[in-house]
Amino acid sequence: MATIAKTHAPLGAVNNLHGAGFFTQVLTNILRWNDERNTRKALSALTDAQLDDIGLSREDVAKF
């Protein structure tokens, strides 16, 4: 007869896992925000003619 061992995660392990996911998501959002900020900063430094050359306008820069 086969025996099935039932193991359970330690108390709080699931909460720790959810907490790690939460902090990972927060970090991901911060990194995305910083990338978008750097993109806006770089594009804002371009002239209107340079933006036109790459197919963007000042309004497009504000959307990044």
Contacts in CASP RR format, 6 or more apart in sequence:
PFRMAT RR
TARGET T0000
AUTHOR 0000-0000-0000
METHOD contacts of the structure
MODEL  1
MATIAKTHAPLGAVNNLHGAGFFTQVLTNILRWNDERNTRKALSALTDAQ
LDDIGLSREDVAKF
36 64 0 8 1.000
39 64 0 8 1.000
40 61 0 8 1.000
40 62 0 8 1.000
40 64 0 8 1.000
43 51 0 8 1.000
43 56 0 8 1.000
43 61 0 8 1.000
43 64 0 8 1.000
44 61 0 8 1.000
48 57 0 8 1.000
48 58 0 8 1.000
51 57 0 8 1.000
51 58 0 8 1.000
51 60 0 8 1.000
51 61 0 8 1.000
END
